[in-house]
Amino acid sequence: MRYSYISHLYCPKCLQTYAKDAIHHLCDCEAPLLVEYNLDQLAKEWSPADLERRTPDLWRYHELLPVQSQEHVTTMGEGMTPLLSMPTLGENMELPNLLMKDEGIIPTGAFKARGAAVGVSKAKELGVEALAMPTNGNAGAAWSLYAARAHISSTIVMPVDAPSITRNECALSGANLFLVNGLISDAGKMVAEAVKNYGLYDVSTLKEPYRIEGKKTMGLEIAEQLNWQLPDVILYPTGGGVGLIGIYKALQELQALGWLEGQKMPRLVAVQAEGCAPIVEAWKQGKTESVFWENSQTQAFGINVPKAIGDFLILHALYETDGCAIAVEEEEILKELKQVAKLEGSFVCPEGAAAFLAARQLREQNWIKQEESVVVLNTGAGIKYPDTAEVDVPVLEPGESLPLDSSFVK
């Protein structure tokens, strides 16, 4: 068997194809490119049993990843994050079959490490020496750290309001880090200019084809962790939407391999915040593309993306799975974050809290039925957002007694 069964790249809009061994970005028609695999051949040579003795990381699925030689793999052990039952929170929501895919414990503290691991590995295989990207924080942190491990130079541009920890991760990795007093769309314009002037490898969201391949391993893992039985609903906090697109792609590939025979695709849910909800508005209107969201702002900083280049792919996945898009109230996100921590002991990121809040609201609307199995993606560690939750803690002087009463021991 080969290490990878990659066949070629193709454009999902105009269907033009591209060779697998050359550097590519967008299609000539400006649409993102996707990776195609020799699935018919792979189906004859690969089965779930082949995974049993493999290492618990995303490279266990290397046949369905684009890196053709193991020597180019750049890894920090990413992948196979836990799929946790959330019984107390589920009871609170009237969702007894509530699960959380927790990406907070992955290297660099966010699911972005998946895309960085595969994207950097493929860049290394293609001979890339310097990459550049705009970021809302976590993606830049992941790509700069993985680039350092692969000995590839990185240039990162992020909004000045991005979480400070992600800024530190980039700076300490040796990246050329710049802050912009604006949005990720402003950072993107700066990166595009630098790419043009200096020949840097552009790893902006979906402007290279391989980040999505790393992200799709979340879908592969969910299927494997549920013993190849799919859940009814998967909720995903959606900015650029690469994770949602990737999960949909992963499940399509598993269907083509015959590993999910006879099963219905989970209903996919794109979760956004009211302060930045271009996908929600497009979905409500039945459109295939979104409109730029002016003056976008949300404390769930990772989903503050006013216009996703892959919006048509996100919306296609929602329509094809009978899914939906929902915008949650800004002031309710922090309340849900505290609820998850209090009831389950999980300190999720604001984006993850938004996804849990969406699950709660969709259950209240009966869009999600009580008996259905539901997977919520927590895309990062809450500790990466130290300023999100303000707490008022009493300060005692030495020698004082703790001001407890009987309610504290119940």
BALOVEX-263748 format. One line per field, with one value per residue (C-alpha): residue number from 1; z, x, y. Coordinates in nm, 3 decimals, m for minus. Layout:
% residues N
k <- c(NUM  ...)
z <- c(Z  ...)
x <- c(X  ...)
y <- c(Y  ...)
END
This chain:
% residues 410
k <- c(1  2  3  4  5  6  7  8  9  10  11  12  13  14  15  16  17  18  19  20  21  22  23  24  25  26  27  28  29  30  31  32  33  34  35  36  37  38  39  40  41  42  43  44  45  46  47  48  49  50  51  52  53  54  55  56  57  58  59  60  61  62  63  64  65  66  67  68  69  70  71  72  73  74  75  76  77  78  79  80  81  82  83  84  85  86  87  88  89  90  91  92  93  94  95  96  97  98  99  100  101  102  103  104  105  106  107  108  109  110  111  112  113  114  115  116  117  118  119  120  121  122  123  124  125  126  127  128  129  130  131  132  133  134  135  136  137  138  139  140  141  142  143  144  145  146  147  148  149  150  151  152  153  154  155  156  157  158  159  160  161  162  163  164  165  166  167  168  169  170  171  172  173  174  175  176  177  178  179  180  181  182  183  184  185  186  187  188  189  190  191  192  193  194  195  196  197  198  199  200  201  202  203  204  205  206  207  208  209  210  211  212  213  214  215  216  217  218  219  220  221  222  223  224  225  226  227  228  229  230  231  232  233  234  235  236  237  238  239  240  241  242  243  244  245  246  247  248  249  250  251  252  253  254  255  256  257  258  259  260  261  262  263  264  265  266  267  268  269  270  271  272  273  274  275  276  277  278  279  280  281  282  283  284  285  286  287  288  289  290  291  292  293  294  295  296  297  298  299  300  301  302  303  304  305  306  307  308  309  310  311  312  313  314  315  316  317  318  319  320  321  322  323  324  325  326  327  328  329  330  331  332  333  334  335  336  337  338  339  340  341  342  343  344  345  346  347  348  349  350  351  352  353  354  355  356  357  358  359  360  361  362  363  364  365  366  367  368  369  370  371  372  373  374  375  376  377  378  379  380  381  382  383  384  385  386  387  388  389  390  391  392  393  394  395  396  397  398  399  400  401  402  403  404  405  406  407  408  409  410)
z <- c(0.000  m0.061  0.223  0.057  m0.205  m0.324  m0.688  m0.785  m0.693  m0.837  m0.832  m0.683  m0.893  m1.245  m1.202  m1.345  m1.222  m1.106  m1.055  m0.702  m0.709  m0.776  m0.562  m0.613  m0.444  m0.583  m0.909  m1.215  m1.138  m0.787  m0.603  m0.342  m0.454  m0.292  m0.275  m0.446  m0.355  m0.537  m0.323  m0.543  m0.512  m0.143  m0.068  m0.193  0.014  0.342  0.618  0.973  1.108  0.970  1.221  1.532  1.596  1.476  1.689  1.838  1.624  1.301  1.094  1.156  0.852  0.632  0.332  0.328  0.375  0.103  0.230  0.008  0.207  0.583  0.602  0.546  0.828  1.085  1.400  1.769  1.838  1.726  1.688  1.849  2.098  2.339  2.253  2.595  2.726  2.884  3.098  3.346  3.083  2.859  3.133  3.175  2.801  2.773  2.547  2.718  2.423  2.425  2.340  2.316  2.079  2.284  2.072  2.370  2.460  2.116  2.063  2.051  2.237  1.943  1.653  1.420  1.494  1.269  0.964  1.047  1.089  0.750  0.573  0.695  0.622  0.264  0.227  0.336  0.082  m0.190  m0.098  0.057  0.256  0.370  0.436  0.529  0.662  0.822  1.139  1.423  1.656  1.697  1.335  1.331  1.655  1.516  1.176  1.319  1.571  1.320  1.067  1.326  1.379  1.003  0.971  0.750  0.792  0.876  0.851  1.055  1.058  1.318  1.452  1.752  1.949  1.898  2.220  2.367  2.424  2.053  1.988  2.226  2.060  1.725  1.861  2.056  1.753  1.569  1.327  1.161  1.354  1.272  1.430  1.238  1.392  1.212  1.119  0.972  0.633  0.670  0.765  0.458  0.225  0.376  0.340  m0.021  m0.103  0.068  m0.113  m0.445  m0.370  m0.198  m0.333  0.005  0.020  0.100  0.365  0.418  0.485  0.182  m0.034  m0.005  m0.037  0.257  0.576  0.512  0.495  0.847  0.974  0.818  1.058  1.323  1.116  1.071  1.446  1.539  1.314  1.449  1.813  1.766  1.615  1.266  1.376  1.290  1.528  1.430  1.463  1.464  1.571  1.465  1.550  1.204  1.093  0.788  0.812  0.716  0.996  0.894  0.528  0.632  0.848  0.560  0.320  0.562  0.597  0.221  0.177  0.441  0.261  m0.067  0.107  0.222  0.592  0.667  0.455  0.480  0.726  0.691  0.702  1.030  1.010  1.019  1.206  1.142  1.461  1.448  1.681  1.621  1.580  1.278  1.105  0.726  0.682  0.887  0.675  0.352  0.477  0.584  0.232  0.061  m0.105  m0.217  m0.112  0.171  0.177  0.361  0.718  0.798  1.140  1.264  1.632  1.879  2.192  2.017  1.827  1.624  1.438  1.366  0.989  0.790  0.459  0.422  0.093  0.125  0.208  m0.087  0.043  0.395  0.265  0.033  0.330  0.527  0.243  0.155  0.513  0.595  0.847  0.948  1.049  1.373  1.532  1.912  2.135  2.237  2.603  2.633  2.519  2.846  3.047  2.856  2.904  3.280  3.268  3.088  3.341  3.641  3.529  3.354  3.471  3.114  3.053  2.688  2.454  2.366  2.025  2.189  2.431  2.132  1.988  2.316  2.334  1.980  2.081  2.375  2.158  1.879  2.139  2.276  1.921  1.884  1.575  1.773  1.920  2.274  2.170  1.908  1.947  1.931  1.898  1.984  1.876  2.137  1.913  2.173  2.534  2.749  2.911  2.583  2.651  3.003  2.972  2.859  3.202  3.470  3.822  4.154  4.419  4.787  4.927  5.287  5.525  5.701  6.007  5.887  5.883  5.565  5.546  5.484  5.573  5.536  5.167  5.083  5.183  5.000)
x <- c(0.000  0.103  0.141  m0.110  m0.375  m0.388  m0.489  m0.512  m0.661  m0.984  m1.202  m1.549  m1.689  m1.555  m1.420  m1.077  m0.810  m0.453  m0.149  m0.075  0.303  0.309  0.234  m0.120  m0.340  m0.678  m0.824  m0.806  m1.169  m1.061  m1.235  m1.055  m0.912  m0.994  m0.795  m0.922  m0.809  m0.814  m1.104  m1.204  m0.857  m0.828  m1.160  m1.014  m0.696  m0.795  m1.044  m1.123  m0.931  m0.610  m0.642  m0.642  m0.266  m0.186  m0.072  m0.352  m0.296  m0.441  m0.165  m0.336  m0.544  m0.241  m0.393  m0.660  m0.409  m0.207  0.151  0.302  0.614  0.629  0.967  0.794  0.543  0.574  0.394  0.354  0.118  m0.194  m0.528  m0.750  m0.892  m1.154  m1.521  m1.671  m2.018  m2.174  m2.447  m2.514  m2.517  m2.721  m2.979  m2.990  m3.057  m3.287  m3.028  m2.928  m2.707  m2.488  m2.118  m1.827  m1.534  m1.272  m1.002  m0.873  m0.611  m0.450  m0.098  m0.107  m0.440  m0.680  m0.807  m0.599  m0.306  m0.469  m0.464  m0.117  0.026  m0.095  m0.050  0.307  0.396  0.273  0.447  0.770  0.717  0.664  0.987  0.834  1.081  0.866  0.491  0.255  m0.099  m0.355  m0.515  m0.755  m0.499  m0.508  m0.433  m0.132  m0.007  m0.040  0.115  0.407  0.491  0.461  0.660  0.935  0.939  0.967  1.236  1.013  1.004  0.662  0.508  0.190  m0.049  m0.327  m0.569  m0.440  m0.741  m0.649  m0.594  m0.255  m0.151  m0.173  0.042  0.304  0.299  0.376  0.648  0.824  0.823  1.041  0.769  0.770  0.467  0.270  m0.046  m0.308  m0.553  m0.845  m1.004  m0.872  m0.992  m0.751  m0.471  m0.556  m0.500  m0.156  m0.060  m0.182  0.044  0.344  0.281  0.280  0.591  0.808  0.689  0.578  0.366  0.014  m0.152  m0.455  m0.776  m0.852  m0.594  m0.386  m0.564  m0.421  m0.540  m0.883  m0.731  m0.599  m0.928  m1.129  m0.966  m1.210  m1.484  m1.282  m1.221  m1.585  m1.690  m1.423  m1.486  m1.854  m1.762  m1.854  m2.206  m2.278  m2.447  m2.767  m2.630  m2.286  m2.255  m1.953  m1.850  m1.806  m1.581  m1.381  m1.567  m1.278  m1.357  m1.720  m1.624  m1.360  m1.595  m1.842  m1.564  m1.441  m1.783  m1.833  m1.502  m1.593  m1.921  m1.734  m1.508  m1.813  m1.740  m2.073  m2.302  m2.670  m2.622  m2.769  m2.530  m2.545  m2.724  m2.447  m2.496  m2.290  m2.282  m2.208  m2.249  m2.502  m2.217  m2.082  m2.330  m2.284  m2.340  m2.660  m2.803  m2.712  m2.865  m3.187  m3.221  m3.132  m2.829  m2.516  m2.273  m2.261  m2.230  m1.947  m2.058  m1.984  m1.846  m1.826  m1.752  m1.781  m1.607  m1.587  m1.293  m1.218  m1.549  m1.518  m1.483  m1.695  m1.660  m1.537  m1.372  m1.527  m1.876  m2.029  m1.878  m2.013  m2.362  m2.351  m2.269  m2.562  m2.809  m2.692  m2.724  m3.054  m2.856  m2.890  m2.705  m2.777  m2.656  m2.640  m2.671  m2.342  m2.436  m2.544  m2.211  m2.030  m2.326  m2.310  m1.931  m1.981  m2.261  m2.042  m1.761  m1.993  m2.188  m1.914  m1.582  m1.484  m1.334  m1.426  m1.334  m1.590  m1.645  m1.717  m1.955  m2.136  m2.181  m2.321  m2.556  m2.673  m2.743  m2.949  m3.151  m3.208  m3.334  m3.572  m3.699  m3.734  m3.510  m3.298  m3.513  m3.457  m3.358  m3.103  m2.728  m2.550  m2.180  m2.062  m1.715  m1.516  m1.246  m0.997  m0.889  m1.061  m0.729  m0.619  m0.877  m0.782  m0.969  m1.299  m1.447  m1.422  m1.465  m1.510  m1.314  m1.304  m0.961  m0.889  m0.623  m0.391  m0.561  m0.918  m1.166  m1.330  m1.678  m1.859  m2.211  m2.400  m2.471  m2.101  m2.097  m2.411)
y <- c(0.000  0.358  0.607  0.842  0.773  1.134  1.154  1.522  1.858  1.991  2.300  2.240  2.527  2.482  2.124  2.208  1.965  2.024  1.801  1.683  1.744  2.119  2.424  2.549  2.805  2.910  2.786  3.010  3.095  3.211  2.925  2.711  2.378  2.045  1.723  1.410  1.057  0.722  0.605  0.311  0.160  0.250  0.080  m0.247  m0.220  m0.048  m0.129  m0.011  m0.308  m0.156  0.128  m0.089  m0.090  0.258  0.551  0.765  1.073  1.209  1.046  0.712  0.814  0.887  0.709  0.982  1.265  1.443  1.390  1.121  1.041  0.986  1.161  1.496  1.454  1.733  1.632  1.709  1.422  1.607  1.434  1.171  1.420  1.286  1.256  1.316  1.245  1.556  1.398  1.681  1.953  1.724  1.677  2.054  2.093  1.790  1.628  1.301  1.200  1.512  1.469  1.712  1.671  1.854  2.017  2.216  1.956  1.939  2.088  2.472  2.457  2.469  2.260  2.480  2.245  1.985  2.208  2.334  1.983  1.864  2.198  2.247  1.884  1.918  2.254  2.089  1.811  2.073  2.251  2.563  2.775  3.070  3.096  3.379  3.411  3.643  3.507  3.580  3.422  3.046  2.957  3.188  3.037  2.685  2.754  2.951  2.678  2.394  2.597  2.637  2.260  2.209  2.482  2.696  3.075  3.225  3.571  3.622  3.920  3.937  4.200  4.392  4.263  3.895  3.696  3.790  3.430  3.355  3.661  3.525  3.182  3.342  3.570  3.297  3.067  3.318  3.425  3.764  3.888  4.203  4.344  4.540  4.785  4.623  4.290  3.967  4.093  4.387  4.149  3.941  4.236  4.295  3.929  3.921  4.216  4.054  3.725  3.908  4.115  3.853  3.519  3.384  3.068  3.189  2.970  3.193  3.003  2.782  2.960  2.645  2.309  2.117  2.286  2.137  1.789  1.825  1.964  1.681  1.436  1.562  1.396  1.078  1.059  1.121  0.833  0.599  0.693  0.613  0.276  0.399  0.496  0.859  1.106  1.283  1.637  1.800  2.165  2.365  2.725  2.875  3.159  3.058  2.727  2.500  2.257  2.219  2.179  1.927  1.720  1.701  1.599  1.332  1.174  1.177  0.996  0.737  0.678  0.629  0.376  0.181  0.231  0.403  0.189  0.277  0.563  0.909  1.203  1.403  1.736  1.994  2.322  2.635  2.840  3.212  3.511  3.785  4.033  3.844  3.614  3.625  3.249  3.263  3.542  3.364  3.037  3.210  3.351  3.024  3.178  2.994  3.269  3.522  3.901  4.080  4.156  4.518  4.621  4.263  4.213  3.925  3.801  3.462  3.602  3.291  3.319  3.691  3.639  3.887  3.700  3.341  3.249  2.904  3.028  2.841  2.515  2.578  2.650  2.348  2.123  2.268  2.225  1.872  1.747  1.924  2.126  2.489  2.804  2.985  3.309  3.320  3.624  3.781  3.830  3.465  3.316  3.389  3.258  2.929  2.912  2.937  2.680  2.426  2.478  2.456  2.150  1.951  2.093  2.183  2.527  2.567  2.850  3.121  2.963  2.628  2.798  2.950  2.600  2.466  2.765  2.687  2.327  2.454  2.689  2.437  2.189  2.455  2.507  2.127  2.138  1.889  1.614  1.490  1.138  1.247  1.208  1.543  1.626  1.978  2.086  2.278  2.417  2.537  2.563  2.822  2.909  3.067  3.341  3.456  3.785  3.637  3.569  3.836  3.699  3.876  3.688  3.794  3.883  3.784  3.908  3.661  3.514  3.570  3.282  3.166  3.323  2.995  2.883  2.557  2.624  2.578  2.213  2.105)
END
